[in-house]
Amino acid sequence: MAKTLEMVFRSEGGKEVTLSIADPKENLTLAEVTTVMEDIIAKQVFESKTGDLSQIVEARINSKDTAVLV
Amino acid sequence: MAVNKVPQTSKMLITIENGVNANGQPVQRQRSYKNVKVSAADADVYAVAQGIADLQTHAVIGISRQDEGNLVNA
């Protein structure tokens, strides 16, 4: 099952910006993810069309299950 | 003739080890994160890449940054 960690930020322009990370570690804690997200906001490394990333919206893990039929 | 380089885009690349191929050789893959600010400091890009790398399962081989700029004849 393919998993993706999605970190959702809000930019200064009010839009949501998602950063996806493939194959996240099992048992990631909220604290670990929050630390990285806060670091991304503090260092302002990424730009978006709607301004700098300014707020954490949420972090979620997306699982994709593909069943091969043929 | 003076040619200037005008920075346009920058992205962060994380090279990871992603399993082995049929011959048992390790397979390298690059994960890229675009929309890096041209003005971002290398140290900051490195720190953030390291943080992102720590959240995923694969072994990290290297972190790099790719800048692209237009050449303008001034």
N, CA and C atoms of all chains as a GROMACS GRO file, in nm:
protein
  432
    1MET      N    1   0.085  -0.119   0.000
    1MET     CA    2   0.000   0.000   0.000
    1MET      C    3   0.089   0.125   0.000
    2ALA      N    4   0.067   0.208  -0.099
    2ALA     CA    5   0.149   0.328  -0.109
    2ALA      C    6   0.096   0.437  -0.016
    3LYS      N    7   0.186   0.491   0.065
    3LYS     CA    8   0.144   0.595   0.157
    3LYS      C    9   0.213   0.726   0.126
    4THR      N   10   0.144   0.833   0.150
    4THR     CA   11   0.200   0.965   0.129
    4THR      C   12   0.165   1.052   0.249
    5LEU      N   13   0.266   1.122   0.297
    5LEU     CA   14   0.241   1.218   0.404
    5LEU      C   15   0.215   1.352   0.338
    6GLU      N   16   0.105   1.413   0.372
    6GLU     CA   17   0.074   1.544   0.315
    6GLU      C   18   0.076   1.650   0.425
    7MET      N   19   0.160   1.748   0.404
    7MET     CA   20   0.169   1.857   0.500
    7MET      C   21   0.098   1.978   0.437
    8VAL      N   22  -0.007   2.022   0.503
    8VAL     CA   23  -0.085   2.132   0.446
    8VAL      C   24  -0.057   2.261   0.521
    9PHE      N   25  -0.017   2.361   0.446
    9PHE     CA   26   0.012   2.494   0.503
    9PHE      C   27  -0.089   2.594   0.448
   10ARG      N   28  -0.099   2.706   0.520
   10ARG     CA   29  -0.175   2.816   0.464
   10ARG      C   30  -0.075   2.927   0.432
   11SER      N   31  -0.092   2.984   0.315
   11SER     CA   32   0.000   3.090   0.275
   11SER      C   33  -0.056   3.224   0.319
   12GLU      N   34   0.028   3.326   0.304
   12GLU     CA   35  -0.016   3.459   0.346
   12GLU      C   36  -0.137   3.507   0.266
   13GLY      N   37  -0.149   3.456   0.145
   13GLY     CA   38  -0.263   3.493   0.062
   13GLY      C   39  -0.390   3.417   0.099
   14GLY      N   40  -0.380   3.330   0.201
   14GLY     CA   41  -0.499   3.258   0.246
   14GLY      C   42  -0.525   3.126   0.177
   15LYS      N   43  -0.439   3.089   0.081
   15LYS     CA   44  -0.461   2.963   0.009
   15LYS      C   45  -0.386   2.849   0.078
   16GLU      N   46  -0.438   2.729   0.057
   16GLU     CA   47  -0.369   2.613   0.114
   16GLU      C   48  -0.263   2.562   0.019
   17VAL      N   49  -0.149   2.526   0.074
   17VAL     CA   50  -0.038   2.474  -0.005
   17VAL      C   51   0.000   2.339   0.055
   18THR      N   52   0.004   2.237  -0.029
   18THR     CA   53   0.034   2.103   0.022
   18THR      C   54   0.171   2.056  -0.023
   19LEU      N   55   0.244   2.000   0.070
   19LEU     CA   56   0.376   1.944   0.041
   19LEU      C   57   0.362   1.793   0.068
   20SER      N   58   0.388   1.712  -0.034
   20SER     CA   59   0.371   1.568  -0.018
   20SER      C   60   0.503   1.496  -0.007
   21ILE      N   61   0.509   1.402   0.084
   21ILE     CA   62   0.629   1.322   0.104
   21ILE      C   63   0.591   1.176   0.090
   22ALA      N   64   0.653   1.110  -0.007
   22ALA     CA   65   0.620   0.970  -0.032
   22ALA      C   66   0.686   0.880   0.072
   23ASP      N   67   0.626   0.767   0.096
   23ASP     CA   68   0.677   0.666   0.188
   23ASP      C   69   0.716   0.719   0.324
   24PRO      N   70   0.622   0.777   0.398
   24PRO     CA   71   0.657   0.824   0.532
   24PRO      C   72   0.687   0.706   0.625
   25LYS      N   73   0.764   0.736   0.727
   25LYS     CA   74   0.796   0.634   0.827
   25LYS      C   75   0.667   0.588   0.895
   26GLU      N   76   0.669   0.463   0.940
   26GLU     CA   77   0.556   0.415   1.019
   26GLU      C   78   0.565   0.485   1.155
   27ASN      N   79   0.454   0.498   1.220
   27ASN     CA   80   0.450   0.552   1.356
   27ASN      C   81   0.509   0.692   1.371
   28LEU      N   82   0.491   0.775   1.268
   28LEU     CA   83   0.535   0.913   1.281
   28LEU      C   84   0.448   0.979   1.388
   29THR      N   85   0.509   1.058   1.474
   29THR     CA   86   0.428   1.126   1.573
   29THR      C   87   0.394   1.266   1.523
   30LEU      N   88   0.287   1.318   1.580
   30LEU     CA   89   0.245   1.452   1.543
   30LEU      C   90   0.357   1.551   1.572
   31ALA      N   91   0.427   1.530   1.684
   31ALA     CA   92   0.535   1.620   1.722
   31ALA      C   93   0.646   1.625   1.617
   32GLU      N   94   0.683   1.507   1.565
   32GLU     CA   95   0.790   1.502   1.465
   32GLU      C   96   0.752   1.580   1.339
   33VAL      N   97   0.628   1.558   1.295
   33VAL     CA   98   0.583   1.625   1.174
   33VAL      C   99   0.569   1.775   1.198
   34THR      N  100   0.516   1.811   1.314
   34THR     CA  101   0.499   1.952   1.346
   34THR      C  102   0.632   2.025   1.349
   35THR      N  103   0.734   1.960   1.404
   35THR     CA  104   0.866   2.022   1.410
   35THR      C  105   0.916   2.058   1.271
   36VAL      N  106   0.902   1.964   1.179
   36VAL     CA  107   0.949   1.989   1.042
   36VAL      C  108   0.866   2.100   0.976
   37MET      N  109   0.736   2.096   1.001
   37MET     CA  110   0.649   2.198   0.941
   37MET      C  111   0.682   2.337   0.996
   38GLU      N  112   0.707   2.343   1.126
   38GLU     CA  113   0.742   2.473   1.186
   38GLU      C  114   0.875   2.524   1.131
   39ASP      N  115   0.966   2.428   1.107
   39ASP     CA  116   1.096   2.463   1.052
   39ASP      C  117   1.080   2.520   0.910
   40ILE      N  118   0.991   2.457   0.833
   40ILE     CA  119   0.969   2.503   0.696
   40ILE      C  120   0.913   2.645   0.697
   41ILE      N  121   0.822   2.672   0.792
   41ILE     CA  122   0.765   2.807   0.801
   41ILE      C  123   0.871   2.907   0.848
   42ALA      N  124   0.951   2.866   0.949
   42ALA     CA  125   1.051   2.957   1.005
   42ALA      C  126   1.159   2.994   0.903
   43LYS      N  127   1.203   2.898   0.824
   43LYS     CA  128   1.314   2.922   0.731
   43LYS      C  129   1.269   2.982   0.599
   44GLN      N  130   1.139   2.977   0.572
   44GLN     CA  131   1.085   3.037   0.449
   44GLN      C  132   1.161   2.996   0.324
   45VAL      N  133   1.176   2.865   0.308
   45VAL     CA  134   1.252   2.814   0.195
   45VAL      C  135   1.164   2.804   0.069
   46PHE      N  136   1.036   2.775   0.089
   46PHE     CA  137   0.948   2.758  -0.026
   46PHE      C  138   0.867   2.883  -0.056
   47GLU      N  139   0.841   2.902  -0.184
   47GLU     CA  140   0.755   3.013  -0.221
   47GLU      C  141   0.628   2.956  -0.284
   48SER      N  142   0.522   3.031  -0.275
   48SER     CA  143   0.400   2.988  -0.342
   48SER      C  144   0.347   3.109  -0.416
   49LYS      N  145   0.252   3.082  -0.506
   49LYS     CA  146   0.197   3.192  -0.585
   49LYS      C  147   0.123   3.291  -0.498
   50THR      N  148   0.080   3.244  -0.380
   50THR     CA  149   0.000   3.331  -0.294
   50THR      C  150   0.076   3.374  -0.169
   51GLY      N  151   0.206   3.390  -0.183
   51GLY     CA  152   0.285   3.441  -0.071
   51GLY      C  153   0.354   3.333   0.011
   52ASP      N  154   0.423   3.377   0.116
   52ASP     CA  155   0.497   3.285   0.200
   52ASP      C  156   0.404   3.193   0.279
   53LEU      N  157   0.458   3.077   0.316
   53LEU     CA  158   0.382   2.986   0.401
   53LEU      C  159   0.383   3.042   0.542
   54SER      N  160   0.264   3.055   0.602
   54SER     CA  161   0.262   3.123   0.731
   54SER      C  162   0.197   3.044   0.842
   55GLN      N  163   0.123   2.938   0.810
   55GLN     CA  164   0.047   2.868   0.914
   55GLN      C  165   0.037   2.719   0.882
   56ILE      N  166   0.029   2.639   0.986
   56ILE     CA  167   0.006   2.496   0.966
   56ILE      C  168  -0.144   2.473   0.961
   57VAL      N  169  -0.191   2.403   0.860
   57VAL     CA  170  -0.333   2.369   0.855
   57VAL      C  171  -0.353   2.228   0.910
   58GLU      N  172  -0.287   2.131   0.845
   58GLU     CA  173  -0.294   1.995   0.897
   58GLU      C  174  -0.187   1.908   0.835
   59ALA      N  175  -0.168   1.791   0.894
   59ALA     CA  176  -0.078   1.691   0.839
   59ALA      C  177  -0.159   1.564   0.833
   60ARG      N  178  -0.152   1.495   0.721
   60ARG     CA  179  -0.231   1.372   0.710
   60ARG      C  180  -0.155   1.268   0.630
   61ILE      N  181  -0.192   1.144   0.652
   61ILE     CA  182  -0.131   1.035   0.578
   61ILE      C  183  -0.236   0.977   0.486
   62ASN      N  184  -0.199   0.972   0.359
   62ASN     CA  185  -0.288   0.924   0.256
   62ASN      C  186  -0.244   0.784   0.216
   63SER      N  187  -0.333   0.689   0.216
   63SER     CA  188  -0.296   0.554   0.174
   63SER      C  189  -0.367   0.521   0.044
   64LYS      N  190  -0.290   0.467  -0.049
   64LYS     CA  191  -0.350   0.430  -0.177
   64LYS      C  192  -0.334   0.281  -0.196
   65ASP      N  193  -0.445   0.216  -0.214
   65ASP     CA  194  -0.444   0.072  -0.228
   65ASP      C  195  -0.475   0.039  -0.374
   66THR      N  196  -0.384  -0.026  -0.442
   66THR     CA  197  -0.409  -0.061  -0.581
   66THR      C  198  -0.418  -0.212  -0.594
   67ALA      N  199  -0.527  -0.260  -0.649
   67ALA     CA  200  -0.543  -0.402  -0.670
   67ALA      C  201  -0.528  -0.432  -0.818
   68VAL      N  202  -0.436  -0.520  -0.853
   68VAL     CA  203  -0.416  -0.554  -0.993
   68VAL      C  204  -0.512  -0.667  -1.030
   69LEU      N  205  -0.593  -0.644  -1.131
   69LEU     CA  206  -0.694  -0.743  -1.167
   69LEU      C  207  -0.646  -0.840  -1.274
   70VAL      N  208  -0.560  -0.792  -1.363
   70VAL     CA  209  -0.517  -0.880  -1.472
   70VAL      C  210  -0.370  -0.917  -1.454
   71MET      N  211   3.144   4.227  -2.402
   71MET     CA  212   3.012   4.167  -2.384
   71MET      C  213   3.001   4.111  -2.242
   72ALA      N  214   2.903   4.157  -2.173
   72ALA     CA  215   2.884   4.107  -2.037
   72ALA      C  216   2.753   4.031  -2.029
   73VAL      N  217   2.764   3.907  -1.993
   73VAL     CA  218   2.643   3.825  -1.982
   73VAL      C  219   2.612   3.803  -1.834
   74ASN      N  220   2.492   3.835  -1.798
   74ASN     CA  221   2.450   3.816  -1.659
   74ASN      C  222   2.356   3.697  -1.646
   75LYS      N  223   2.366   3.631  -1.534
   75LYS     CA  224   2.274   3.522  -1.507
   75LYS      C  225   2.165   3.571  -1.414
   76VAL      N  226   2.041   3.561  -1.461
   76VAL     CA  227   1.928   3.604  -1.379
   76VAL      C  228   1.859   3.481  -1.322
   77PRO      N  229   1.868   3.460  -1.191
   77PRO     CA  230   1.808   3.342  -1.130
   77PRO      C  231   1.658   3.337  -1.154
   78GLN      N  232   1.608   3.220  -1.190
   78GLN     CA  233   1.465   3.206  -1.217
   78GLN      C  234   1.398   3.112  -1.117
   79THR      N  235   1.443   2.989  -1.116
   79THR     CA  236   1.380   2.891  -1.029
   79THR      C  237   1.486   2.811  -0.955
   80SER      N  238   1.443   2.748  -0.849
   80SER     CA  239   1.534   2.667  -0.771
   80SER      C  240   1.455   2.550  -0.715
   81LYS      N  241   1.517   2.434  -0.710
   81LYS     CA  242   1.448   2.323  -0.645
   81LYS      C  243   1.545   2.239  -0.563
   82MET      N  244   1.486   2.165  -0.472
   82MET     CA  245   1.563   2.084  -0.379
   82MET      C  246   1.548   1.939  -0.422
   83LEU      N  247   1.660   1.866  -0.425
   83LEU     CA  248   1.656   1.727  -0.465
   83LEU      C  249   1.709   1.640  -0.353
   84ILE      N  250   1.634   1.538  -0.318
   84ILE     CA  251   1.679   1.444  -0.217
   84ILE      C  252   1.698   1.310  -0.286
   85THR      N  253   1.822   1.261  -0.288
   85THR     CA  254   1.849   1.132  -0.352
   85THR      C  255   1.838   1.024  -0.246
   86ILE      N  256   1.755   0.926  -0.276
   86ILE     CA  257   1.733   0.819  -0.178
   86ILE      C  258   1.763   0.683  -0.241
   87GLU      N  259   1.780   0.586  -0.156
   87GLU     CA  260   1.801   0.450  -0.202
   87GLU      C  261   1.666   0.381  -0.199
   88ASN      N  262   1.625   0.331  -0.314
   88ASN     CA  263   1.491   0.273  -0.322
   88ASN      C  264   1.499   0.127  -0.365
   89GLY      N  265   1.533   0.040  -0.273
   89GLY     CA  266   1.537  -0.103  -0.301
   89GLY      C  267   1.654  -0.144  -0.390
   90VAL      N  268   1.649  -0.263  -0.441
   90VAL     CA  269   1.756  -0.314  -0.528
   90VAL      C  270   1.694  -0.364  -0.658
   91ASN      N  271   1.773  -0.364  -0.764
   91ASN     CA  272   1.721  -0.413  -0.891
   91ASN      C  273   1.743  -0.564  -0.902
   92ALA      N  274   1.714  -0.620  -1.019
   92ALA     CA  275   1.721  -0.765  -1.038
   92ALA      C  276   1.862  -0.819  -1.014
   93ASN      N  277   1.963  -0.736  -1.034
   93ASN     CA  278   2.101  -0.781  -1.013
   93ASN      C  279   2.151  -0.757  -0.871
   94GLY      N  280   2.064  -0.711  -0.787
   94GLY     CA  281   2.104  -0.686  -0.649
   94GLY      C  282   2.172  -0.553  -0.628
   95GLN      N  283   2.175  -0.469  -0.732
   95GLN     CA  284   2.237  -0.337  -0.718
   95GLN      C  285   2.136  -0.240  -0.656
   96PRO      N  286   2.182  -0.154  -0.566
   96PRO     CA  287   2.088  -0.056  -0.509
   96PRO      C  288   2.038   0.041  -0.617
   97VAL      N  289   1.912   0.076  -0.604
   97VAL     CA  290   1.851   0.168  -0.700
   97VAL      C  291   1.839   0.305  -0.635
   98GLN      N  292   1.887   0.406  -0.705
   98GLN     CA  293   1.878   0.542  -0.652
   98GLN      C  294   1.759   0.612  -0.715
   99ARG      N  295   1.692   0.692  -0.634
   99ARG     CA  296   1.583   0.772  -0.689
   99ARG      C  297   1.592   0.911  -0.633
  100GLN      N  298   1.546   1.006  -0.715
  100GLN     CA  299   1.548   1.143  -0.669
  100GLN      C  300   1.407   1.191  -0.641
  101ARG      N  301   1.392   1.251  -0.524
  101ARG     CA  302   1.265   1.315  -0.491
  101ARG      C  303   1.290   1.464  -0.504
  102SER      N  304   1.210   1.530  -0.582
  102SER     CA  305   1.236   1.673  -0.596
  102SER      C  306   1.124   1.756  -0.537
  103TYR      N  307   1.162   1.865  -0.477
  103TYR     CA  308   1.067   1.961  -0.420
  103TYR      C  309   1.093   2.094  -0.484
  104LYS      N  310   1.001   2.134  -0.571
  104LYS     CA  311   1.022   2.259  -0.643
  104LYS      C  312   0.970   2.377  -0.564
  105ASN      N  313   0.968   2.492  -0.629
  105ASN     CA  314   0.924   2.616  -0.564
  105ASN      C  315   1.011   2.657  -0.447
  106VAL      N  316   1.139   2.624  -0.455
  106VAL     CA  317   1.232   2.675  -0.355
  106VAL      C  318   1.265   2.818  -0.396
  107LYS      N  319   1.268   2.905  -0.298
  107LYS     CA  320   1.300   3.044  -0.327
  107LYS      C  321   1.442   3.057  -0.380
  108VAL      N  322   1.460   3.138  -0.482
  108VAL     CA  323   1.592   3.160  -0.537
  108VAL      C  324   1.681   3.224  -0.430
  109SER      N  325   1.617   3.304  -0.343
  109SER     CA  326   1.693   3.378  -0.242
  109SER      C  327   1.721   3.297  -0.116
  110ALA      N  328   1.666   3.174  -0.107
  110ALA     CA  329   1.686   3.095   0.015
  110ALA      C  330   1.833   3.058   0.034
  111ALA      N  331   1.878   3.062   0.158
  111ALA     CA  332   2.018   3.028   0.188
  111ALA      C  333   2.037   2.877   0.176
  112ASP      N  334   2.155   2.838   0.128
  112ASP     CA  335   2.186   2.696   0.113
  112ASP      C  336   2.166   2.620   0.244
  113ALA      N  337   2.210   2.681   0.354
  113ALA     CA  338   2.202   2.614   0.485
  113ALA      C  339   2.057   2.586   0.522
  114ASP      N  340   1.968   2.681   0.492
  114ASP     CA  341   1.827   2.662   0.522
  114ASP      C  342   1.766   2.552   0.436
  115VAL      N  343   1.801   2.553   0.307
  115VAL     CA  344   1.749   2.451   0.216
  115VAL      C  345   1.795   2.314   0.264
  116TYR      N  346   1.920   2.306   0.305
  116TYR     CA  347   1.975   2.180   0.353
  116TYR      C  348   1.901   2.132   0.478
  117ALA      N  349   1.880   2.225   0.572
  117ALA     CA  350   1.814   2.189   0.697
  117ALA      C  351   1.672   2.138   0.673
  118VAL      N  352   1.600   2.207   0.585
  118VAL     CA  353   1.462   2.166   0.556
  118VAL      C  354   1.462   2.031   0.484
  119ALA      N  355   1.554   2.012   0.389
  119ALA     CA  356   1.563   1.885   0.316
  119ALA      C  357   1.592   1.771   0.414
  120GLN      N  358   1.679   1.799   0.508
  120GLN     CA  359   1.714   1.699   0.609
  120GLN      C  360   1.590   1.663   0.692
  121GLY      N  361   1.515   1.766   0.728
  121GLY     CA  362   1.393   1.744   0.805
  121GLY      C  363   1.293   1.659   0.728
  122ILE      N  364   1.276   1.691   0.599
  122ILE     CA  365   1.184   1.614   0.515
  122ILE      C  366   1.234   1.471   0.501
  123ALA      N  367   1.365   1.456   0.481
  123ALA     CA  368   1.424   1.324   0.462
  123ALA      C  369   1.402   1.236   0.584
  124ASP      N  370   1.403   1.298   0.701
  124ASP     CA  371   1.386   1.223   0.826
  124ASP      C  372   1.245   1.168   0.843
  125LEU      N  373   1.151   1.222   0.767
  125LEU     CA  374   1.013   1.176   0.782
  125LEU      C  375   0.981   1.055   0.695
  126GLN      N  376   1.070   1.023   0.603
  126GLN     CA  377   1.040   0.910   0.515
  126GLN      C  378   1.135   0.792   0.543
  127THR      N  379   1.099   0.677   0.487
  127THR     CA  380   1.166   0.553   0.526
  127THR      C  381   1.299   0.524   0.457
  128HIS      N  382   1.318   0.576   0.337
  128HIS     CA  383   1.436   0.535   0.260
  128HIS      C  384   1.566   0.600   0.309
  129ALA      N  385   1.677   0.528   0.287
  129ALA     CA  386   1.807   0.581   0.325
  129ALA      C  387   1.842   0.697   0.231
  130VAL      N  388   1.896   0.804   0.288
  130VAL     CA  389   1.928   0.921   0.208
  130VAL      C  390   2.073   0.914   0.159
  131ILE      N  391   2.090   0.932   0.030
  131ILE     CA  392   2.225   0.929  -0.027
  131ILE      C  393   2.282   1.071  -0.036
  132GLY      N  394   2.198   1.164  -0.072
  132GLY     CA  395   2.248   1.301  -0.081
  132GLY      C  396   2.138   1.403  -0.095
  133ILE      N  397   2.175   1.527  -0.067
  133ILE     CA  398   2.081   1.638  -0.081
  133ILE      C  399   2.145   1.738  -0.175
  134SER      N  400   2.070   1.781  -0.275
  134SER     CA  401   2.128   1.880  -0.365
  134SER      C  402   2.025   1.988  -0.399
  135ARG      N  403   2.076   2.090  -0.460
  135ARG     CA  404   1.992   2.202  -0.497
  135ARG      C  405   2.018   2.233  -0.644
  136GLN      N  406   1.912   2.256  -0.717
  136GLN     CA  407   1.928   2.286  -0.859
  136GLN      C  408   1.872   2.424  -0.887
  137ASP      N  409   1.961   2.511  -0.931
  137ASP     CA  410   1.918   2.648  -0.964
  137ASP      C  411   1.916   2.665  -1.115
  138GLU      N  412   1.819   2.740  -1.162
  138GLU     CA  413   1.813   2.766  -1.304
  138GLU      C  414   1.806   2.916  -1.325
  139GLY      N  415   1.884   2.963  -1.419
  139GLY     CA  416   1.882   3.107  -1.443
  139GLY      C  417   1.886   3.137  -1.592
  140ASN      N  418   1.832   3.250  -1.630
  140ASN     CA  419   1.840   3.293  -1.769
  140ASN      C  420   1.968   3.371  -1.789
  141LEU      N  421   2.029   3.350  -1.906
  141LEU     CA  422   2.148   3.428  -1.938
  141LEU      C  423   2.105   3.547  -2.022
  142VAL      N  424   2.143   3.663  -1.975
  142VAL     CA  425   2.102   3.785  -2.043
  142VAL      C  426   2.225   3.863  -2.084
  143ASN      N  427   2.228   3.901  -2.209
  143ASN     CA  428   2.340   3.979  -2.259
  143ASN      C  429   2.316   4.127  -2.227
  144ALA      N  430   2.395   4.176  -2.135
  144ALA     CA  431   2.374   4.314  -2.091
  144ALA      C  432   2.448   4.412  -2.181
   0.00000   0.00000   0.00000
